[in-house]
Amino acid sequence: MSTKIAIICSKAFMQRIISIAQTITNIQLEFYLYNHPAEAPALLKQIKPCDALLLGGTLPYLHAQSLLSELPIPWNYIKQDETAISTTLLSLVAKHAIPIHRISIDVMNPIFVDNVLTEIEYDGEGPYVQHISITEPTETILRQHIALWNTKSIDFVITSIHSVFDELQQQQIPAMRMLDTTNAIIQSLEETRSKSLLTKSESVKAVVGLLEIPEDTSVQSTIINHIAKATFSTYKQITSHSFELYTTAGHLQKVLEKGNLEKLIQKINQPFKLAFGYGHSILEATQHAQHALAFTKSYEIYVLDEHKNLLGPFPNSEGRLSLKTDDPYVLQMAKLTSLSPLNISKIINFSRERQSAQFTAQNLAEYLQVTRRTTERIIKKLVDKGYAKAVGEEMTHQQGRPRTIYELNFATY
């Protein structure tokens, strides 16, 4: 299965990435283009369901940095380093024979220029170096280049900012964009894909559960056996009426589906309290399970994840979501589709929690905990207004029509 990567970059950089990405198998690219890197935070809000995000440079990354932790998908950015600078300088000197001291160059980290010149044992007069910073308007960088040109201090400009390059071209000042090497772009794309695959593998990470049974319960072995079997857990007894379970996130997700839980509770037919914890270690997961257990009542299950989000109680909760029905984006969609703000919010969170951008009506029905017919009506309303689209069909081993595969067609992050 291919990895769908959203890329935030300039239009000029998009063409270079497309030409290079053809050498990489199993990736699908979707571009979100800016005229200026400061637009990167706004573009984050426009990203449609995908597997990972790649920002096309350090500057858009710095502008979007504070928002990246909120993304439910892995992200990466193409970093500027000494290789890019040395490659660009070599290209300029080879093609135009411009002396290094007659160049004005803007970079994210000026020390990289010094490092390159030191490595090649250059002992002449250095170039004019402009330091790029998100606290410094790009117009300032542009004015510095132009001022040096007007005073005849330079013969050429190397810029890392595409909008600056475009303006220099309009003013007929000789300039070139910083060359991101083919290897650097390939490495960034492959790293981003690897991060996505790693995130998906998180579904097998360890989870700790804590089970408490009333002391006067005479069938505790039956209860623990039912729960251990349903959650694919191994367990150990802590006290005469408490147990610790060990399973994986993938197995837990299956048992937390409402239908499965209801069947399990019917089988047990005895009071119990059960809580699970995720964590970056077994110790942390155990502590999270202990915190979740404090909220749990009989016949209920709570989960505390590694981000300390409390989910539940299962199976009676509407979902594991924090819904904001006062969001104008959600309200506008609700108005256009005639769906409730609650359903729109659930669909957005359904997309955020899935490891794949594609889904079937059955996938959504299980998440919304409604009938297949109701889900199909919801999807039809989304498709009719362009908020979802059919992208294929899934053949089953059973008789009957193939299932339609859909993708959401609006920003969910």
C-alpha positions as CSV (number, residue, x, y, z in Angstrom):
1,M,0.0,0.0,0.0
2,S,1.3,3.4,-0.9
3,T,2.0,6.1,1.7
4,K,0.1,9.4,1.1
5,I,2.3,12.4,1.9
6,A,1.1,16.0,2.1
7,I,3.8,18.5,1.1
8,I,3.7,22.2,2.0
9,C,6.1,24.1,-0.3
10,S,6.4,26.7,-3.0
11,K,5.2,26.0,-6.5
12,A,8.8,26.1,-7.9
13,F,9.9,23.5,-5.3
14,M,6.9,21.3,-6.1
15,Q,8.2,20.7,-9.7
16,R,11.6,19.6,-8.4
17,I,10.1,17.3,-5.8
18,I,7.8,15.7,-8.4
19,S,10.7,15.0,-10.8
20,I,12.7,13.4,-8.0
21,A,9.9,11.5,-6.3
22,Q,9.4,9.4,-9.4
23,T,12.3,7.2,-8.3
24,I,10.6,6.3,-5.0
25,T,8.1,3.5,-5.0
26,N,4.9,3.3,-2.9
27,I,4.4,7.0,-2.2
28,Q,1.6,9.3,-3.3
29,L,2.2,13.1,-3.0
30,E,-0.4,15.9,-2.5
31,F,0.8,19.5,-2.5
32,Y,-0.3,22.5,-0.6
33,L,1.5,25.6,-2.1
34,Y,2.4,28.9,-0.6
35,N,3.6,32.2,-2.0
36,H,5.4,32.9,1.2
37,P,6.6,30.4,4.0
38,A,4.5,32.4,6.6
39,E,1.4,30.9,5.0
40,A,2.4,27.4,6.2
41,P,0.3,27.5,9.4
42,A,-2.8,28.3,7.4
43,L,-2.1,25.5,4.9
44,L,-1.9,23.0,7.8
45,K,-5.6,23.6,8.3
46,Q,-6.3,22.7,4.7
47,I,-4.6,19.3,4.7
48,K,-6.9,16.4,3.7
49,P,-6.6,12.9,5.2
50,C,-3.1,11.5,4.5
51,D,-0.4,9.4,6.2
52,A,2.3,12.0,6.8
53,L,3.4,15.6,6.3
54,L,6.6,17.0,4.7
55,L,7.5,20.7,4.8
56,G,9.6,21.9,2.0
57,G,12.3,23.7,3.9
58,T,13.4,25.0,7.3
59,L,11.6,28.3,7.0
60,P,8.0,26.9,6.5
61,Y,8.8,24.5,9.3
62,L,9.7,27.3,11.7
63,H,6.5,29.1,10.9
64,A,4.4,26.0,11.5
65,Q,6.5,24.6,14.4
66,S,4.1,25.5,17.2
67,L,1.2,23.7,15.5
68,L,2.9,20.5,14.5
69,S,2.5,18.8,17.9
70,E,-1.3,18.9,17.4
71,L,-1.1,16.8,14.2
72,P,-2.3,13.2,14.5
73,I,0.1,12.2,11.7
74,P,3.9,12.1,11.6
75,W,5.8,15.1,10.0
76,N,9.2,15.9,8.7
77,Y,10.9,18.8,6.9
78,I,13.7,19.2,4.4
79,K,16.6,20.7,6.2
80,Q,19.2,23.1,4.8
81,D,22.7,22.0,5.5
82,E,26.3,22.4,4.3
83,T,25.8,20.0,1.4
84,A,23.1,22.3,-0.1
85,I,25.3,25.3,0.3
86,S,28.4,23.7,-1.1
87,T,26.5,22.3,-4.1
88,T,25.0,25.7,-4.9
89,L,28.3,27.5,-4.6
90,L,30.0,24.9,-6.8
91,S,27.2,25.3,-9.4
92,L,27.5,29.0,-9.5
93,V,31.3,29.1,-9.7
94,A,31.3,26.5,-12.4
95,K,28.6,28.0,-14.6
96,H,29.2,31.7,-14.1
97,A,32.8,32.0,-12.8
98,I,31.6,34.4,-10.1
99,P,34.2,35.1,-7.4
100,I,32.9,34.0,-4.0
101,H,33.4,37.5,-2.5
102,R,31.1,38.9,-5.1
103,I,28.2,36.9,-4.0
104,S,25.3,37.7,-1.5
105,I,23.8,34.6,0.0
106,D,20.9,34.2,2.5
107,V,20.9,31.1,4.7
108,M,19.2,29.7,7.8
109,N,22.4,29.2,9.6
110,P,25.4,31.4,8.6
111,I,27.9,29.0,10.3
112,F,27.2,26.5,7.5
113,V,28.8,28.9,5.0
114,D,31.8,29.3,7.2
115,N,32.0,25.5,7.5
116,V,31.9,25.0,3.8
117,L,34.6,27.5,3.1
118,T,36.8,26.0,5.9
119,E,36.4,22.5,4.4
120,I,37.6,23.6,1.0
121,E,40.4,25.6,2.6
122,Y,39.3,28.8,1.1
123,D,41.3,31.7,2.6
124,G,40.0,34.6,0.4
125,E,37.4,37.2,1.2
126,G,34.0,35.6,1.9
127,P,30.6,36.3,0.5
128,Y,28.0,38.6,2.0
129,V,25.8,36.4,4.2
130,Q,22.3,37.4,5.1
131,H,20.8,35.5,8.1
132,I,17.2,34.3,7.6
133,S,15.0,34.3,10.6
134,I,11.2,34.1,11.1
135,T,11.5,37.3,13.3
136,E,13.0,39.1,10.3
137,P,10.7,39.9,7.4
138,T,11.8,38.5,4.1
139,E,11.5,42.0,2.6
140,T,14.4,42.9,4.8
141,I,16.5,40.1,3.2
142,L,15.4,41.3,-0.3
143,R,16.4,44.9,0.4
144,Q,19.8,43.8,1.6
145,H,20.5,41.9,-1.6
146,I,19.2,44.8,-3.7
147,A,21.3,47.4,-1.8
148,L,24.5,45.4,-2.4
149,W,23.6,45.1,-6.1
150,N,22.9,48.8,-6.4
151,T,26.2,49.7,-4.8
152,K,28.0,47.3,-7.2
153,S,29.3,45.3,-4.3
154,I,28.1,42.0,-5.7
155,D,27.6,40.3,-9.1
156,F,25.1,37.5,-8.0
157,V,22.6,36.5,-5.4
158,I,21.9,33.1,-3.9
159,T,18.6,32.9,-2.0
160,S,16.8,30.3,0.0
161,I,13.5,32.1,-0.3
162,H,11.5,31.5,-3.5
163,S,9.6,34.8,-3.2
164,V,12.9,36.7,-2.9
165,F,14.1,34.9,-6.1
166,D,11.0,35.9,-8.0
167,E,11.4,39.6,-7.0
168,L,15.1,39.6,-7.9
169,Q,14.2,38.2,-11.3
170,Q,11.6,40.9,-11.9
171,Q,14.3,43.5,-11.1
172,Q,16.7,41.7,-13.4
173,I,19.2,41.1,-10.7
174,P,21.2,37.9,-11.4
175,A,20.1,35.3,-8.9
176,M,19.6,31.6,-8.3
177,R,17.7,29.5,-5.7
178,M,19.6,27.4,-3.2
179,L,19.9,23.9,-4.6
180,D,18.4,21.2,-2.4
181,T,20.3,18.1,-3.5
182,T,18.5,15.2,-5.0
183,N,19.9,13.0,-2.3
184,A,18.5,15.3,0.5
185,I,15.0,15.3,-1.1
186,I,15.0,11.5,-1.5
187,Q,16.2,11.1,2.0
188,S,13.5,13.4,3.4
189,L,10.8,11.6,1.4
190,E,12.0,8.2,2.6
191,E,12.3,9.4,6.2
192,T,8.7,10.7,6.1
193,R,7.4,7.4,4.7
194,S,9.3,5.5,7.4
195,K,7.8,7.7,10.1
196,S,4.3,6.9,8.7
197,L,5.0,3.2,8.7
198,L,6.4,3.4,12.3
199,T,3.3,5.2,13.4
200,K,1.1,2.5,11.9
201,S,3.2,-0.1,13.7
202,E,2.3,1.6,17.0
203,S,-0.9,-0.4,16.9
204,V,1.1,-3.3,18.3
205,K,2.6,-1.4,21.2
206,A,2.1,-2.7,24.7
207,V,-0.9,-1.9,26.9
208,V,-1.4,-2.6,30.6
209,G,-4.8,-3.4,32.0
210,L,-6.0,-3.5,35.6
211,L,-9.0,-5.7,36.6
212,E,-10.8,-5.5,40.0
213,I,-13.4,-8.1,41.1
214,P,-15.5,-7.9,44.2
215,E,-14.0,-10.0,47.0
216,D,-17.1,-12.0,47.5
217,T,-17.2,-13.0,43.8
218,S,-17.1,-16.8,43.6
219,V,-16.4,-17.1,39.8
220,Q,-13.3,-14.8,39.5
221,S,-11.4,-17.4,37.4
222,T,-14.3,-17.3,34.9
223,I,-14.3,-13.5,34.7
224,I,-10.5,-13.2,34.2
225,N,-10.5,-16.0,31.6
226,H,-13.2,-14.3,29.6
227,I,-11.5,-10.9,29.7
228,A,-8.0,-12.3,28.9
229,K,-9.4,-14.3,26.0
230,A,-11.3,-11.3,24.6
231,T,-8.3,-8.9,24.8
232,F,-5.7,-11.5,23.8
233,S,-4.0,-10.8,27.2
234,T,-1.6,-12.6,29.4
235,Y,-2.2,-11.8,33.1
236,K,-0.9,-12.2,36.6
237,Q,-2.8,-12.1,39.9
238,I,-1.9,-9.1,42.1
239,T,-4.2,-9.7,45.1
240,S,-7.1,-12.2,45.7
241,H,-9.4,-9.9,43.7
242,S,-7.2,-7.9,41.3
243,F,-5.3,-8.8,38.2
244,E,-2.8,-7.1,35.8
245,L,-3.2,-7.8,32.1
246,Y,-0.8,-7.3,29.2
247,T,-2.0,-6.9,25.6
248,T,-1.4,-4.7,22.6
249,A,-3.1,-1.5,21.3
250,G,-4.4,-3.4,18.2
251,H,-6.1,-6.1,20.3
252,L,-7.6,-3.5,22.7
253,Q,-9.1,-1.5,19.9
254,K,-11.0,-4.5,18.7
255,V,-12.4,-5.4,22.1
256,L,-13.4,-1.8,22.8
257,E,-15.9,-1.8,19.9
258,K,-19.3,-1.5,21.4
259,G,-20.7,-4.8,20.1
260,N,-17.7,-6.8,21.2
261,L,-17.8,-5.2,24.7
262,E,-21.5,-5.8,25.1
263,K,-21.1,-9.5,24.3
264,L,-18.2,-9.7,26.7
265,I,-20.2,-8.2,29.6
266,Q,-23.1,-10.5,28.9
267,K,-20.8,-13.5,29.2
268,I,-19.3,-12.3,32.4
269,N,-22.6,-11.3,34.1
270,Q,-20.7,-10.3,37.2
271,P,-19.6,-6.9,38.6
272,F,-16.1,-5.9,37.6
273,K,-14.0,-2.8,37.1
274,L,-11.5,-2.6,34.2
275,A,-9.1,0.1,33.0
276,F,-6.2,0.2,30.5
277,G,-3.2,2.4,30.2
278,Y,-0.9,3.3,27.2
279,G,2.6,4.5,27.8
280,H,6.1,4.8,26.5
281,S,7.1,2.1,28.9
282,I,5.4,-0.7,30.9
283,L,5.8,1.3,34.1
284,E,4.1,4.4,32.5
285,A,1.3,2.3,31.0
286,T,0.7,0.7,34.5
287,Q,0.6,4.1,36.1
288,H,-1.9,5.3,33.5
289,A,-4.1,2.3,34.1
290,Q,-4.1,3.0,37.8
291,H,-5.2,6.6,37.1
292,A,-8.0,5.4,34.8
293,L,-9.2,2.8,37.3
294,A,-9.9,5.6,39.8
295,F,-12.7,6.8,37.4
296,T,-14.1,3.3,36.7
297,K,-17.4,2.0,38.1
298,S,-18.8,-1.5,37.8
299,Y,-19.3,-2.8,34.3
300,E,-17.3,0.1,32.9
301,I,-13.9,0.4,31.1
302,Y,-11.8,3.5,30.9
303,V,-8.5,4.0,29.0
304,L,-5.8,6.6,29.7
305,D,-3.5,7.0,26.7
306,E,0.1,8.1,26.5
307,H,-1.0,11.7,26.1
308,K,-3.1,11.5,29.2
309,N,-6.4,11.6,27.4
310,L,-9.1,9.8,29.4
311,L,-11.3,7.7,27.1
312,G,-14.6,6.2,28.1
313,P,-16.5,4.9,29.8
314,F,-17.0,2.0,27.5
315,P,-19.3,0.6,26.3
316,N,-21.8,3.4,27.2
317,S,-19.8,6.4,25.9
318,E,-20.9,8.1,22.7
319,G,-17.2,8.0,21.6
320,R,-13.7,8.8,22.7
321,L,-13.8,12.4,21.4
322,S,-13.8,15.9,22.7
323,L,-16.3,17.5,20.4
324,K,-16.5,21.2,19.7
325,T,-19.8,22.0,18.0
326,D,-19.2,25.7,18.2
327,D,-16.5,25.5,15.6
328,P,-17.6,27.7,12.6
329,Y,-15.9,25.3,10.2
330,V,-18.0,22.4,11.6
331,L,-21.2,24.5,11.7
332,Q,-20.8,25.5,8.1
333,M,-20.3,21.9,7.0
334,A,-23.3,20.9,9.0
335,K,-25.5,23.6,7.3
336,L,-24.4,22.6,3.8
337,T,-24.8,18.8,4.3
338,S,-27.8,18.9,6.7
339,L,-25.9,16.7,9.1
340,S,-25.7,17.5,12.8
341,P,-22.5,19.2,14.1
342,L,-22.1,16.2,16.3
343,N,-21.8,13.8,13.4
344,I,-19.5,16.2,11.5
345,S,-17.2,16.3,14.5
346,K,-17.2,12.6,14.8
347,I,-16.4,12.1,11.1
348,I,-13.5,14.5,11.5
349,N,-12.2,12.6,14.5
350,F,-12.8,9.3,12.7
351,S,-10.4,10.5,10.0
352,R,-7.8,11.7,12.5
353,E,-7.7,8.4,14.3
354,R,-7.5,6.1,11.3
355,Q,-4.1,5.0,9.9
356,S,-5.4,5.1,6.4
357,A,-7.1,7.9,4.4
358,Q,-9.5,5.4,2.8
359,F,-12.5,3.8,4.4
360,T,-15.7,1.9,3.7
361,A,-19.2,2.5,4.9
362,Q,-18.8,-0.4,7.3
363,N,-15.6,1.2,8.8
364,L,-17.6,4.4,9.5
365,A,-20.7,2.6,10.8
366,E,-18.6,0.8,13.4
367,Y,-17.0,4.0,14.5
368,L,-20.2,6.0,14.7
369,Q,-22.0,3.0,16.2
370,V,-25.0,3.4,13.9
371,T,-26.5,1.1,11.3
372,R,-25.0,0.6,7.9
373,R,-28.1,2.2,6.3
374,T,-27.7,5.3,8.4
375,T,-24.0,5.5,7.5
376,E,-24.7,5.2,3.8
377,R,-27.1,8.2,4.1
378,I,-24.4,10.2,5.8
379,I,-21.8,9.4,3.2
380,K,-24.2,10.2,0.4
381,K,-24.7,13.7,1.9
382,L,-21.0,14.2,2.1
383,V,-20.4,13.0,-1.5
384,D,-23.3,15.2,-2.8
385,K,-21.6,18.3,-1.4
386,G,-18.1,17.3,-2.5
387,Y,-16.9,16.6,1.1
388,A,-16.2,12.9,0.2
389,K,-15.5,10.9,-2.9
390,A,-15.5,7.3,-4.1
391,V,-12.0,6.2,-5.0
392,G,-12.4,2.5,-5.6
393,E,-14.0,-0.8,-4.6
394,E,-13.1,-3.6,-2.2
395,M,-13.7,-7.1,-3.3
396,T,-14.8,-9.4,-0.5
397,H,-14.6,-13.2,-0.3
398,Q,-18.3,-13.4,0.3
399,Q,-21.1,-13.2,-2.2
400,G,-22.6,-9.8,-2.9
401,R,-21.7,-6.5,-4.3
402,P,-18.1,-5.1,-3.7
403,R,-17.8,-2.4,-1.0
404,T,-17.2,1.1,-2.2
405,I,-14.0,2.7,-0.8
406,Y,-14.2,6.4,0.0
407,E,-11.9,9.3,1.0
408,L,-12.8,12.5,2.7
409,N,-12.3,15.6,0.6
410,F,-11.9,18.3,3.2
411,A,-9.4,19.5,5.8
412,T,-9.5,17.4,9.0
413,Y,-6.5,18.6,10.9
